Amino acid sequence: MRQDDQWKSASTAGDCTGRDVHVWKMSLLKTDAGFSCDSLSADEMKRAERFRFDSDRNKFVRTRTTLRGLLSRYTGVAAKELTFSYNEYGKPYLRTPGKNKALFFNVSHSRDIALFAFSRNCELGIDIEYMRDDVQCLKLGQRFFAEQEYQALAKLSGNALIRGFYRCWTRKEAFVKAVGAGLSFPLDSFAVTFEEDDRPQLIWTDKARFRGTCTLFPVLHDEKYLAALACLGDPAQVDFYHCS
Ligand SMILES: CC(C)(COP(=O)(O)OP(=O)(O)OC[C@H]1O[C@@H](n2cnc3c(N)ncnc32)[C@H](O)[C@@H]1OP(=O)(O)O)[C@@H](O)C(=O)NCCC(=O)NCCS
């Protein structure tokens, strides 16, 4: 398994084939009010209207429009023609996969960055978090994490504690998003590695059906953000692209 963590230009991206995974990053800093909503469906427009703040509405519109654009690129179906279905926990799936059969995808956004992951081969979950300095790492860790994760977290302090907490959180959230249950999935029923030099890994789960099924990848090494990708399979390669 080769992991290329260099963000490449969109123009170099080919199709996502075989066991490859493509991850795209988009800046949400330019919340341009004039961004076109043309490809959005009526229910997406209704959702956009419910945002109280323009900046949140614009970020939602940009993210959904870009998701539709990327899905269109992979399926050959016009962005506006794509339709989604949702599982009982709200995970979106493509109802109209187009010329190629399955296309799995997942989306995450935090503050000024959105991430999109695609695969034709396996279910995916992606999570990005902006790292707040005032997060109550140990309190949240004790409440939500597996006992072994909390014990390892409690050995950290200062910046290492904050980064450790977010590394653990993003890996866990990516996994529950790949499974499709989101935070309805008990976060203390499985454990991941999260120390700086640890290979990202699901190291324990009390649910036999998930043993040996998940591959985790770090996605962003940033001062302010951490992100992780979870695949319910074994990708051959992960490629990273900037949205232009
Ligand atoms: C999925 C979840 C973990 C997202 O958390 P978050 O950190 O706020 O958001 P992220 O930015 O990482 O991800 C949001 C995206 O994930 C996707 N998503 C939504 N539900 C999902 C799920 N259950 N599994 C995987 N992905 C999901 C959507 O594309 C969403 O994008 P959108 O908000 O633009 O529509 C959280 O919303 C959750 O736990 N949802 C489940 C709630 C539930 O159990 N509902 C029961 C029925 S009401």
PDBQT file of the ligand as one rigid body, heavy atoms in Angstrom, charges set to zero:
ROOT
HETATM    1  C1  LIG A 301     -22.615  11.878  10.448  1.00  0.00    +0.000 C 
HETATM    2  C2  LIG A 301     -22.143  12.748  11.598  1.00  0.00    +0.000 C 
HETATM    3  C3  LIG A 301     -21.129  11.954  12.395  1.00  0.00    +0.000 C 
HETATM    4  C4  LIG A 301     -21.519  14.018  10.953  1.00  0.00    +0.000 C 
HETATM    5  O1  LIG A 301     -20.856  14.765  11.892  1.00  0.00    +0.000 OA
HETATM    6  P1  LIG A 301     -20.223  16.247  11.673  1.00  0.00    +0.000 P 
HETATM    7  O2  LIG A 301     -18.836  16.217  12.251  1.00  0.00    +0.000 OA
HETATM    8  O3  LIG A 301     -21.175  17.232  12.171  1.00  0.00    +0.000 OA
HETATM    9  O4  LIG A 301     -20.175  16.497  10.126  1.00  0.00    +0.000 OA
HETATM   10  P2  LIG A 301     -19.143  16.200   8.948  1.00  0.00    +0.000 P 
HETATM   11  O5  LIG A 301     -18.872  17.510   8.339  1.00  0.00    +0.000 OA
HETATM   12  O6  LIG A 301     -17.987  15.365   9.330  1.00  0.00    +0.000 OA
HETATM   13  O7  LIG A 301     -20.026  15.305   7.952  1.00  0.00    +0.000 OA
HETATM   14  C5  LIG A 301     -21.216  15.783   7.408  1.00  0.00    +0.000 C 
HETATM   15  C6  LIG A 301     -21.493  15.030   6.136  1.00  0.00    +0.000 C 
HETATM   16  O8  LIG A 301     -21.460  13.617   6.387  1.00  0.00    +0.000 OA
HETATM   17  C7  LIG A 301     -22.454  12.976   5.568  1.00  0.00    +0.000 C 
HETATM   18  N1  LIG A 301     -23.288  12.192   6.501  1.00  0.00    +0.000 N 
HETATM   19  C8  LIG A 301     -24.459  12.533   7.095  1.00  0.00    +0.000 A 
HETATM   20  N2  LIG A 301     -24.873  11.490   7.877  1.00  0.00    +0.000 NA
HETATM   21  C9  LIG A 301     -23.948  10.520   7.762  1.00  0.00    +0.000 A 
HETATM   22  C10 LIG A 301     -23.831   9.211   8.321  1.00  0.00    +0.000 A 
HETATM   23  N3  LIG A 301     -24.730   8.680   9.156  1.00  0.00    +0.000 N 
HETATM   24  N4  LIG A 301     -22.730   8.460   7.997  1.00  0.00    +0.000 NA
HETATM   25  C11 LIG A 301     -21.793   8.963   7.161  1.00  0.00    +0.000 A 
HETATM   26  N5  LIG A 301     -21.858  10.194   6.590  1.00  0.00    +0.000 NA
HETATM   27  C12 LIG A 301     -22.922  10.960   6.890  1.00  0.00    +0.000 A 
HETATM   28  C13 LIG A 301     -23.210  14.055   4.824  1.00  0.00    +0.000 C 
HETATM   29  O9  LIG A 301     -22.668  14.134   3.513  1.00  0.00    +0.000 OA
HETATM   30  C14 LIG A 301     -22.880  15.321   5.595  1.00  0.00    +0.000 C 
HETATM   31  O10 LIG A 301     -22.784  16.453   4.766  1.00  0.00    +0.000 OA
HETATM   32  P3  LIG A 301     -23.922  17.597   4.824  1.00  0.00    +0.000 P 
HETATM   33  O11 LIG A 301     -24.035  18.004   6.254  1.00  0.00    +0.000 OA
HETATM   34  O12 LIG A 301     -23.380  18.677   3.960  1.00  0.00    +0.000 OA
HETATM   35  O13 LIG A 301     -25.142  16.951   4.316  1.00  0.00    +0.000 OA
HETATM   36  C15 LIG A 301     -23.325  13.145  12.532  1.00  0.00    +0.000 C 
HETATM   37  O14 LIG A 301     -24.144  14.071  11.866  1.00  0.00    +0.000 OA
HETATM   38  C16 LIG A 301     -24.180  11.952  12.944  1.00  0.00    +0.000 C 
HETATM   39  O15 LIG A 301     -23.828  11.219  13.847  1.00  0.00    +0.000 OA
HETATM   40  N6  LIG A 301     -25.293  11.730  12.282  1.00  0.00    +0.000 N 
HETATM   41  C17 LIG A 301     -26.152  10.605  12.590  1.00  0.00    +0.000 C 
HETATM   42  C18 LIG A 301     -27.360  11.153  13.268  1.00  0.00    +0.000 C 
HETATM   43  C19 LIG A 301     -28.399  10.090  13.493  1.00  0.00    +0.000 C 
HETATM   44  O16 LIG A 301     -28.150   9.059  14.050  1.00  0.00    +0.000 OA
HETATM   45  N7  LIG A 301     -29.576  10.384  13.042  1.00  0.00    +0.000 N 
HETATM   46  C20 LIG A 301     -30.668   9.465  13.229  1.00  0.00    +0.000 C 
HETATM   47  C21 LIG A 301     -31.776   9.793  12.328  1.00  0.00    +0.000 C 
HETATM   48  S1  LIG A 301     -32.312  11.454  12.547  1.00  0.00    +0.000 SA
ENDROOT
TORSDOF 0
